[in-house]
Amino acid sequence: MTSHDPLDLAGIDDLLSEEERAIRASVRALCAEHVEPYVADWFERGTIDDVRGLARELGSLGLLGMHLEGHGCAGMSATAYGLACLELEATDSGLRSLVSVQGSLAMFAIHRFGSEEQKDAWLPRMAAGEAIGCFGLTEPDAGSDPASMRTRARRDGADWVLDGRKMWITNGSVADVAVVWAQTDDGVRGFVVPTDTPGFSAPLIRHKLSLRASVTSELVLDGVRLPGDAVLPDVVGLKGPLSCLNEARYGIVWGSMGAARTCLAAALDHAGSREQFGRPIAAFQLTQAKLADMALELTKGTLLALHLGRRKDAGVLTPPQVSLGKLNNVREALEICRTARTILGANGISLEYPVIRHMNNLESVLT
Ligand SMILES: Cc1cc2nc3c(=O)[nH]c(=O)nc-3n(C[C@H](O)[C@H](O)[C@H](O)COP(=O)(O)OP(=O)(O)OC[C@H]3O[C@@H](n4cnc5c(N)ncnc54)[C@H](O)[C@@H]3O)c2cc1C
């Protein structure tokens, strides 16, 4: 008998190794125990209960800086990291964001561009989830165009002094360390800023209707004085932050397919059980056409993610290829979630089901 798993019509599972499937199963189990039962409530209340405890759980499974080598990081493959992102985002994009910002942005920046002292000081604690990191690039007047940033770092004797504001910073208010990008006389540089440094504050951004189970903050830098060795020594210019964003966007290529998978599963379940006109709505061909298109796009997007993951593991993945994957997969995931929303009818707008939560989350992911 051929099995027809509607969530894996093409048999993509057969392309994964035993180890990859085992990693995926453990991430799925963590999400099922520690996040899934609570996440709709967190979303509704706009908070994550015990984010530090959650970070430690994620750290204990090696999910923080999972694809980085050494300094306490798990050193797994890029494909395994992608599979983890898919499972995390199948639960909630906010959970995947927590892990992406920690591992692909804050830890990656220190790992790639930091001094041995910076790596020793932060990476083992961040990998274990004992320290939370954030990544401050975007500003109120500098989003797509980070070169126009106004945050400035100036030399004062041996020290650096930072002034400016960052906006939309994931994990900001709960972070122990912020990687902050600022203009200097030599170009854009990155700084490792312990968040208890005087002059640093991170007010919470409220009123979000997307990624509500995720901490989003402003960073205010008001004469933040740092020692000379707080600068990331190994990069000058925007290629620093842009290479970090490339890592995070790789995780989104996979993660978005997780949100899509959850919404397809909810739509299939509902279409099979909801009866109208004396039949399950899945018996109507217009509903079947929707489900078929959703399954098709999920299959294509997951295959693309796997292809890009294998290229990353082979060391030949390019930034345009990551952009290709992110553009397609987020666009299609959003479409899958919106279509699922229609299949659920009125129930589709309720947090009793995961669909509108994922749909709203993906608006941030798309941005
Ligand atoms: C929930 C959430 C979490 C985030 N977390 C972080 C974080 O941790 N760290 C961080 O640094 N940032 C973070 N961001 C910020 C995110 O990176 C920015 O929102 C993104 O870079 C877009 O910038 P913007 O919002 O200022 O939009 P803008 O740059 O103002 O863009 C607005 C619109 O104009 C379009 N546009 C811009 N330039 C062009 C152009 N040249 N041609 C055509 N169209 C153009 C854009 O595509 C978009 O449609 C987060 C954002 C959100 C929503």
PDBQT file of the ligand as one rigid body, heavy atoms in Angstrom, charges set to zero:
ROOT
HETATM    1  C1  LIG A 401       7.723  41.690  14.584  1.00  0.00    +0.000 C 
HETATM    2  C2  LIG A 401       8.975  42.251  14.015  1.00  0.00    +0.000 A 
HETATM    3  C3  LIG A 401      10.212  41.902  14.532  1.00  0.00    +0.000 A 
HETATM    4  C4  LIG A 401      11.388  42.485  14.045  1.00  0.00    +0.000 A 
HETATM    5  N1  LIG A 401      12.592  42.137  14.613  1.00  0.00    +0.000 NA
HETATM    6  C5  LIG A 401      13.719  42.830  14.250  1.00  0.00    +0.000 A 
HETATM    7  C6  LIG A 401      14.965  42.613  14.938  1.00  0.00    +0.000 A 
HETATM    8  O1  LIG A 401      15.061  41.743  15.821  1.00  0.00    +0.000 OA
HETATM    9  N2  LIG A 401      16.032  43.378  14.609  1.00  0.00    +0.000 N 
HETATM   10  C7  LIG A 401      15.976  44.345  13.636  1.00  0.00    +0.000 A 
HETATM   11  O2  LIG A 401      16.979  45.023  13.410  1.00  0.00    +0.000 OA
HETATM   12  N3  LIG A 401      14.802  44.566  12.961  1.00  0.00    +0.000 NA
HETATM   13  C8  LIG A 401      13.693  43.840  13.242  1.00  0.00    +0.000 A 
HETATM   14  N4  LIG A 401      12.499  44.056  12.572  1.00  0.00    +0.000 N 
HETATM   15  C9  LIG A 401      12.442  45.123  11.569  1.00  0.00    +0.000 C 
HETATM   16  C10 LIG A 401      12.409  44.634  10.129  1.00  0.00    +0.000 C 
HETATM   17  O3  LIG A 401      13.665  44.150   9.759  1.00  0.00    +0.000 OA
HETATM   18  C11 LIG A 401      11.974  45.861   9.280  1.00  0.00    +0.000 C 
HETATM   19  O4  LIG A 401      10.618  46.064   9.557  1.00  0.00    +0.000 OA
HETATM   20  C12 LIG A 401      12.230  45.652   7.817  1.00  0.00    +0.000 C 
HETATM   21  O5  LIG A 401      13.592  45.786   7.547  1.00  0.00    +0.000 OA
HETATM   22  C13 LIG A 401      11.445  46.660   6.959  1.00  0.00    +0.000 C 
HETATM   23  O6  LIG A 401      11.701  47.959   7.383  1.00  0.00    +0.000 OA
HETATM   24  P1  LIG A 401      10.492  48.969   7.681  1.00  0.00    +0.000 P 
HETATM   25  O7  LIG A 401       9.503  48.267   8.518  1.00  0.00    +0.000 OA
HETATM   26  O8  LIG A 401      11.098  50.227   8.190  1.00  0.00    +0.000 OA
HETATM   27  O9  LIG A 401       9.806  49.207   6.279  1.00  0.00    +0.000 OA
HETATM   28  P2  LIG A 401      10.254  50.243   5.151  1.00  0.00    +0.000 P 
HETATM   29  O10 LIG A 401      11.698  50.059   4.840  1.00  0.00    +0.000 OA
HETATM   30  O11 LIG A 401       9.783  51.599   5.518  1.00  0.00    +0.000 OA
HETATM   31  O12 LIG A 401       9.408  49.697   3.934  1.00  0.00    +0.000 OA
HETATM   32  C14 LIG A 401       8.022  50.002   3.770  1.00  0.00    +0.000 C 
HETATM   33  C15 LIG A 401       7.592  49.523   2.393  1.00  0.00    +0.000 C 
HETATM   34  O13 LIG A 401       8.361  50.177   1.392  1.00  0.00    +0.000 OA
HETATM   35  C16 LIG A 401       8.936  49.224   0.531  1.00  0.00    +0.000 C 
HETATM   36  N5  LIG A 401      10.232  49.689   0.032  1.00  0.00    +0.000 N 
HETATM   37  C17 LIG A 401      11.310  50.090   0.749  1.00  0.00    +0.000 A 
HETATM   38  N6  LIG A 401      12.298  50.411  -0.075  1.00  0.00    +0.000 NA
HETATM   39  C18 LIG A 401      11.862  50.193  -1.332  1.00  0.00    +0.000 A 
HETATM   40  C19 LIG A 401      12.445  50.323  -2.619  1.00  0.00    +0.000 A 
HETATM   41  N7  LIG A 401      13.718  50.720  -2.781  1.00  0.00    +0.000 N 
HETATM   42  N8  LIG A 401      11.691  50.023  -3.699  1.00  0.00    +0.000 NA
HETATM   43  C20 LIG A 401      10.407  49.622  -3.549  1.00  0.00    +0.000 A 
HETATM   44  N9  LIG A 401       9.802  49.460  -2.357  1.00  0.00    +0.000 NA
HETATM   45  C21 LIG A 401      10.533  49.738  -1.267  1.00  0.00    +0.000 A 
HETATM   46  C22 LIG A 401       9.086  47.990   1.394  1.00  0.00    +0.000 C 
HETATM   47  O14 LIG A 401       9.192  46.815   0.579  1.00  0.00    +0.000 OA
HETATM   48  C23 LIG A 401       7.818  48.028   2.186  1.00  0.00    +0.000 C 
HETATM   49  O15 LIG A 401       6.759  47.497   1.418  1.00  0.00    +0.000 OA
HETATM   50  C24 LIG A 401      11.322  43.440  12.988  1.00  0.00    +0.000 A 
HETATM   51  C25 LIG A 401      10.072  43.772  12.441  1.00  0.00    +0.000 A 
HETATM   52  C26 LIG A 401       8.918  43.188  12.930  1.00  0.00    +0.000 A 
HETATM   53  C27 LIG A 401       7.603  43.571  12.327  1.00  0.00    +0.000 C 
ENDROOT
TORSDOF 0
